[in-house]
Amino acid sequence: MLGLRISRFWNMEPTWFFTLDYDVQLLVLAEYRLSHEDEKKRNERKIKNQRAIIKRNQERIQNRGNYYGQENKNKAG
């Protein structure tokens, strides 16, 4: 659905976005997002992404023992 909106935004045929190379699709998608997002939405997305990174890093730290074949001492049981 987003691909169709992007194609329409650029005044191209409906399947135009899907025919682009992956790298070009990323650039076109970024340009579309920047032109259609306001500052509030941009900040909300930034905070959401930062929280996801922090959560992922915390899970990696908690499970670090598993990466090295050690038992996890933080685990109950």
ZALO-308645 format. One record per residue: residue number from 0; residue in one letter; x, y, z of N, C-alpha, C, O, CB in turn. Coordinates in steps of 0.001 Angstrom, whole numbers, plus 500000, padded with zeros to 6 digits. Glycine has a CB too. Example, Ala and Ser with C-alpha at 12.3 -4.5 7.8 and 13.67 -1.06 7.14 Angstrom:
<lotors>
+-----+------+--------+--------+--------+--------+--------+--------+--------+--------+--------+--------+--------+--------+--------+--------+--------+
: seq : type :    nxx :    nyy :    nzz :   caxx :   cayy :   cazz :    cxx :    cyy :    czz :    oxx :    oyy :    ozz :   cbxx :   cbyy :   cbzz :
+-----+------+--------+--------+--------+--------+--------+--------+--------+--------+--------+--------+--------+--------+--------+--------+--------+
:   0 :    a : 513190 : 494310 : 507800 : 512300 : 495500 : 507800 : 513200 : 496700 : 507800 : 514236 : 496681 : 508465 : 511308 : 495527 : 509046 :
:   1 :    s : 512850 : 497750 : 507080 : 513670 : 498940 : 507140 : 512900 : 500030 : 507870 : 513409 : 501138 : 508039 : 514084 : 499402 : 505725 :
+-----+------+--------+--------+--------+--------+--------+--------+--------+--------+--------+--------+--------+--------+--------+--------+--------+
</lotors>
This chain:
<lotors>
+-----+------+--------+--------+--------+--------+--------+--------+--------+--------+--------+--------+--------+--------+--------+--------+--------+
: seq : type :    nxx :    nyy :    nzz :   caxx :   cayy :   cazz :    cxx :    cyy :    czz :    oxx :    oyy :    ozz :   cbxx :   cbyy :   cbzz :
+-----+------+--------+--------+--------+--------+--------+--------+--------+--------+--------+--------+--------+--------+--------+--------+--------+
:   0 :    m : 500815 : 498812 : 500000 : 500000 : 500000 : 500000 : 500865 : 501260 : 500000 : 500582 : 502225 : 499290 : 499069 : 499994 : 501198 :
:   1 :    l : 501925 : 501230 : 500812 : 502811 : 502384 : 500874 : 503515 : 502589 : 499533 : 503732 : 503721 : 499101 : 503844 : 502210 : 502002 :
:   2 :    g : 503868 : 501483 : 498883 : 504512 : 501582 : 497579 : 503630 : 502292 : 496559 : 504120 : 503055 : 495726 : 504873 : 500202 : 497072 :
:   3 :    l : 502346 : 502039 : 496630 : 501413 : 502711 : 495722 : 501320 : 504201 : 496026 : 501263 : 505027 : 495115 : 500027 : 502073 : 495815 :
:   4 :    r : 501304 : 504538 : 497313 : 501269 : 505959 : 497686 : 502531 : 506678 : 497244 : 502482 : 507824 : 496797 : 501089 : 506112 : 499198 :
:   5 :    i : 503663 : 505996 : 497372 : 504933 : 506600 : 496949 : 504932 : 506814 : 495442 : 505348 : 507869 : 494963 : 506133 : 505711 : 497365 :
:   6 :    s : 504470 : 505828 : 494699 : 504401 : 505971 : 493241 : 503500 : 507137 : 492861 : 503816 : 507899 : 491947 : 503888 : 504672 : 492591 :
:   7 :    r : 502395 : 507274 : 493553 : 501476 : 508375 : 493272 : 502126 : 509717 : 493622 : 501975 : 510691 : 492884 : 500160 : 508194 : 494059 :
:   8 :    f : 502846 : 509765 : 494743 : 503526 : 510994 : 495157 : 504511 : 511467 : 494089 : 504643 : 512668 : 493856 : 504258 : 510775 : 496487 :
:   9 :    w : 505204 : 510526 : 493437 : 506186 : 510862 : 492417 : 505567 : 510922 : 491013 : 506286 : 511057 : 490024 : 507316 : 509848 : 492441 :
:  10 :    n : 504231 : 510823 : 490929 : 503509 : 510869 : 489642 : 504012 : 509811 : 488668 : 504256 : 510091 : 487495 : 503645 : 512253 : 489007 :
:  11 :    m : 504162 : 508593 : 489179 : 504622 : 507481 : 488358 : 503533 : 506420 : 488305 : 502538 : 506502 : 489025 : 505945 : 506888 : 488912 :
:  12 :    e : 503729 : 505418 : 487443 : 502759 : 504324 : 487357 : 502732 : 503561 : 488687 : 503711 : 503594 : 489432 : 503108 : 503363 : 486175 :
:  13 :    p : 501639 : 502883 : 488989 : 501475 : 502255 : 490305 : 502566 : 501259 : 490706 : 502870 : 501145 : 491894 : 500175 : 501561 : 490342 :
:  14 :    t : 503151 : 500549 : 489772 : 504155 : 499539 : 490126 : 505583 : 500079 : 490064 : 506540 : 499321 : 490226 : 504027 : 498343 : 489204 :
:  15 :    w : 505730 : 501367 : 489835 : 507056 : 501965 : 489666 : 507966 : 501712 : 490863 : 509126 : 501338 : 490692 : 506924 : 503455 : 489436 :
:  16 :    f : 507448 : 501914 : 492072 : 508276 : 501761 : 493276 : 508838 : 500350 : 493386 : 509985 : 500169 : 493795 : 507462 : 502096 : 494531 :
:  17 :    f : 508050 : 499362 : 493028 : 508462 : 497972 : 493169 : 509505 : 497554 : 492136 : 510172 : 496534 : 492309 : 507260 : 497075 : 493063 :
:  18 :    t : 509649 : 498327 : 491075 : 510633 : 497989 : 490043 : 512016 : 498568 : 490348 : 512988 : 498243 : 489667 : 510156 : 498490 : 488689 :
:  19 :    l : 512104 : 499418 : 491360 : 513381 : 500042 : 491708 : 514287 : 499056 : 492428 : 513812 : 498107 : 493053 : 513155 : 501281 : 492580 :
:  20 :    d : 515595 : 499282 : 492339 : 516546 : 498501 : 493116 : 516318 : 498778 : 494603 : 515777 : 499819 : 494975 : 518011 : 498835 : 492703 :
:  21 :    y : 516735 : 497840 : 495437 : 516500 : 497941 : 496882 : 517092 : 499224 : 497463 : 516434 : 499906 : 498249 : 517092 : 496727 : 497599 :
:  22 :    d : 518321 : 499558 : 497086 : 518963 : 500766 : 497610 : 518198 : 502024 : 497213 : 518054 : 502947 : 498015 : 520405 : 500857 : 497115 :
:  23 :    v : 517715 : 502059 : 495991 : 516946 : 503211 : 495516 : 515602 : 503268 : 496238 : 515120 : 504351 : 496570 : 516735 : 503139 : 493978 :
:  24 :    q : 514992 : 502098 : 496483 : 513737 : 502073 : 497240 : 513920 : 502693 : 498618 : 513066 : 503449 : 499081 : 513217 : 500634 : 497375 :
:  25 :    l : 515029 : 502376 : 499273 : 515289 : 502951 : 500595 : 515400 : 504465 : 500534 : 514861 : 505168 : 501389 : 516565 : 502364 : 501187 :
:  26 :    l : 516101 : 504970 : 499518 : 516245 : 506418 : 499380 : 514906 : 507097 : 499094 : 514595 : 508142 : 499666 : 517236 : 506742 : 498270 :
:  27 :    v : 514123 : 506496 : 498210 : 512815 : 507058 : 497862 : 511892 : 507018 : 499079 : 511157 : 507971 : 499337 : 512181 : 506285 : 496672 :
:  28 :    l : 511931 : 505918 : 499821 : 511112 : 505790 : 501022 : 511504 : 506838 : 502066 : 510639 : 507445 : 502698 : 511246 : 504377 : 501611 :
:  29 :    a : 512792 : 507043 : 502241 : 513257 : 508053 : 503202 : 512807 : 509446 : 502779 : 512363 : 510235 : 503613 : 514794 : 508011 : 503334 :
:  30 :    e : 512917 : 509748 : 501509 : 512486 : 511055 : 501008 : 510983 : 511244 : 501220 : 510538 : 512319 : 501622 : 512837 : 511202 : 499512 :
:  31 :    y : 510208 : 510197 : 500947 : 508757 : 510258 : 501143 : 508422 : 510498 : 502605 : 507574 : 511327 : 502935 : 508089 : 508966 : 500655 :
:  32 :    r : 509100 : 509760 : 503478 : 508838 : 509886 : 504912 : 509164 : 511295 : 505407 : 508390 : 511887 : 506160 : 509655 : 508848 : 505698 :
:  33 :    l : 510301 : 511824 : 504986 : 510689 : 513170 : 505417 : 509720 : 514234 : 504919 : 509456 : 515213 : 505617 : 512091 : 513489 : 504930 :
:  34 :    s : 509194 : 514044 : 503718 : 508299 : 515054 : 503167 : 506885 : 514962 : 503749 : 506110 : 515910 : 503629 : 508243 : 514920 : 501659 :
:  35 :    h : 506538 : 513827 : 504381 : 505185 : 513654 : 504903 : 505111 : 513617 : 506429 : 504017 : 513528 : 506986 : 504599 : 512396 : 504352 :
:  36 :    e : 506231 : 513681 : 507101 : 506234 : 513671 : 508568 : 506380 : 515076 : 509114 : 507139 : 515887 : 508585 : 507362 : 512783 : 509103 :
:  37 :    d : 505647 : 515353 : 510175 : 505877 : 516616 : 510857 : 506883 : 516379 : 511989 : 507274 : 515242 : 512255 : 504535 : 517214 : 511405 :
:  38 :    e : 507284 : 517439 : 512634 : 508337 : 517360 : 513657 : 507924 : 516463 : 514825 : 508749 : 515725 : 515364 : 508679 : 518763 : 514175 :
:  39 :    k : 506671 : 516524 : 515210 : 506192 : 515725 : 516339 : 506287 : 514228 : 516017 : 506779 : 513450 : 516834 : 504734 : 516108 : 516691 :
:  40 :    k : 505822 : 513828 : 514842 : 505886 : 512416 : 514456 : 507336 : 511952 : 514326 : 507667 : 510823 : 514688 : 505136 : 512185 : 513133 :
:  41 :    r : 508183 : 512813 : 513815 : 509598 : 512471 : 513662 : 510239 : 512208 : 515031 : 510989 : 511247 : 515201 : 510352 : 513605 : 512925 :
:  42 :    n : 509934 : 513070 : 515995 : 510470 : 512888 : 517345 : 509915 : 511636 : 518011 : 510645 : 510930 : 518707 : 510159 : 514106 : 518201 :
:  43 :    e : 508621 : 511352 : 517804 : 508023 : 510144 : 518371 : 508684 : 508889 : 517797 : 508976 : 507944 : 518531 : 506507 : 510118 : 518102 :
:  44 :    r : 508916 : 508885 : 516493 : 509566 : 507737 : 515852 : 511001 : 507579 : 516355 : 511470 : 506460 : 516565 : 509554 : 507896 : 514314 :
:  45 :    k : 511689 : 508692 : 516545 : 513066 : 508661 : 517041 : 513113 : 508061 : 518445 : 513957 : 507211 : 518730 : 513675 : 510080 : 517045 :
:  46 :    i : 512210 : 508501 : 519318 : 512166 : 507983 : 520684 : 511805 : 506502 : 520691 : 512381 : 505724 : 521451 : 511161 : 508777 : 521528 :
:  47 :    k : 510859 : 506116 : 519854 : 510454 : 504707 : 519773 : 511639 : 503834 : 519337 : 511858 : 502760 : 519897 : 509268 : 504536 : 518783 :
:  48 :    n : 512389 : 504291 : 518354 : 513555 : 503539 : 517889 : 514645 : 503470 : 518954 : 515282 : 502431 : 519123 : 514114 : 504168 : 516620 :
:  49 :    q : 514861 : 504565 : 519668 : 515860 : 504575 : 520738 : 515479 : 503611 : 521848 : 516339 : 502909 : 522381 : 516026 : 505986 : 521306 :
:  50 :    r : 514196 : 503568 : 522204 : 513736 : 502633 : 523243 : 513919 : 501187 : 522797 : 514301 : 500334 : 523597 : 512258 : 502891 : 523586 :
:  51 :    a : 513649 : 500908 : 521519 : 513827 : 499549 : 521010 : 515296 : 499136 : 521067 : 515606 : 497988 : 521387 : 513301 : 499441 : 519570 :
:  52 :    i : 516193 : 500059 : 520761 : 517630 : 499760 : 520819 : 518055 : 499501 : 522257 : 518813 : 498568 : 522524 : 518457 : 500919 : 520218 :
:  53 :    i : 517574 : 500319 : 523179 : 517914 : 500135 : 524588 : 517397 : 498790 : 525089 : 518111 : 498066 : 525782 : 517337 : 501281 : 525439 :
:  54 :    k : 516158 : 498457 : 524740 : 515576 : 497182 : 525165 : 516380 : 496007 : 524616 : 516666 : 495054 : 525341 : 514112 : 497078 : 524708 :
:  55 :    r : 516743 : 496076 : 523342 : 517528 : 495007 : 522728 : 518886 : 494859 : 523413 : 519345 : 493743 : 523657 : 517720 : 495280 : 521231 :
:  56 :    n : 519526 : 495989 : 523723 : 520817 : 495946 : 524404 : 520687 : 495382 : 525813 : 521550 : 494622 : 526255 : 521431 : 497339 : 524457 :
:  57 :    q : 519619 : 495743 : 526526 : 519402 : 495202 : 527865 : 519216 : 493696 : 527819 : 519747 : 492976 : 528664 : 518190 : 495861 : 528519 :
:  58 :    e : 518451 : 493207 : 526819 : 518249 : 491763 : 526682 : 519564 : 491063 : 526364 : 519814 : 489966 : 526861 : 517211 : 491465 : 525588 :
:  59 :    r : 520388 : 491670 : 525560 : 521690 : 491081 : 525250 : 522569 : 491001 : 526493 : 523267 : 490010 : 526706 : 522395 : 491890 : 524162 :
:  60 :    i : 522529 : 492054 : 527312 : 523328 : 492061 : 528538 : 522830 : 490987 : 529501 : 523629 : 490269 : 530103 : 523279 : 493448 : 529213 :
:  61 :    q : 521519 : 490878 : 529643 : 520952 : 489888 : 530550 : 521245 : 488464 : 530081 : 521435 : 487571 : 530907 : 519448 : 490097 : 530681 :
:  62 :    n : 521282 : 488245 : 528795 : 521495 : 486912 : 528238 : 522949 : 486667 : 527850 : 523261 : 485690 : 527169 : 520608 : 486711 : 527033 :
:  63 :    r : 523830 : 487552 : 528282 : 525225 : 487468 : 527874 : 525854 : 486126 : 528224 : 526659 : 485601 : 527455 : 526014 : 488579 : 528512 :
:  64 :    g : 525499 : 485572 : 529365 : 526049 : 484287 : 529757 : 525743 : 483195 : 528760 : 526548 : 482284 : 528566 : 525530 : 483898 : 531098 :
:  65 :    n : 524598 : 483275 : 528130 : 524219 : 482273 : 527132 : 525111 : 482337 : 525903 : 525332 : 481317 : 525249 : 522767 : 482459 : 526722 :
:  66 :    y : 525619 : 483501 : 525582 : 526472 : 483633 : 524408 : 527805 : 482917 : 524604 : 528398 : 482416 : 523649 : 526710 : 485105 : 524094 :
:  67 :    y : 528265 : 482875 : 525846 : 529570 : 482300 : 526126 : 529488 : 480907 : 526737 : 530482 : 480390 : 527248 : 530332 : 483204 : 527041 :
:  68 :    g : 528294 : 480294 : 526683 : 528124 : 478957 : 527204 : 528064 : 478898 : 528715 : 528214 : 477824 : 529297 : 529219 : 478098 : 526725 :
:  69 :    q : 527847 : 480033 : 529361 : 527770 : 480081 : 530815 : 526310 : 480110 : 531211 : 525450 : 480499 : 530421 : 528528 : 481312 : 531386 :
:  70 :    e : 526030 : 479694 : 532446 : 524668 : 479762 : 532911 : 524336 : 481208 : 533296 : 525212 : 481971 : 533702 : 524450 : 478803 : 534101 :
:  71 :    n : 523086 : 481559 : 533163 : 522627 : 482913 : 533470 : 522282 : 482979 : 534949 : 521313 : 482350 : 535375 : 521399 : 483314 : 532591 :
:  72 :    k : 523044 : 483719 : 535743 : 522825 : 483805 : 537189 : 521648 : 484698 : 537538 : 521170 : 484675 : 538672 : 524071 : 484318 : 537876 :
:  73 :    n : 521173 : 485487 : 536575 : 520026 : 486351 : 536821 : 518709 : 485606 : 536699 : 517669 : 486112 : 537122 : 520042 : 487515 : 535865 :
:  74 :    k : 518741 : 484424 : 536132 : 517546 : 483641 : 535920 : 517095 : 483003 : 537219 : 517906 : 482482 : 537984 : 517782 : 482582 : 534859 :
:  75 :    a : 515786 : 483048 : 537461 : 515249 : 482387 : 538649 : 515143 : 480888 : 538373 : 514835 : 480479 : 537254 : 513857 : 482981 : 539044 :
:  76 :    g : 515396 : 480083 : 539382 : 515200 : 478637 : 539230 : 516445 : 477952 : 539170 : 516471 : 476728 : 539043 : 514426 : 478303 : 538049 :
+-----+------+--------+--------+--------+--------+--------+--------+--------+--------+--------+--------+--------+--------+--------+--------+--------+
</lotors>
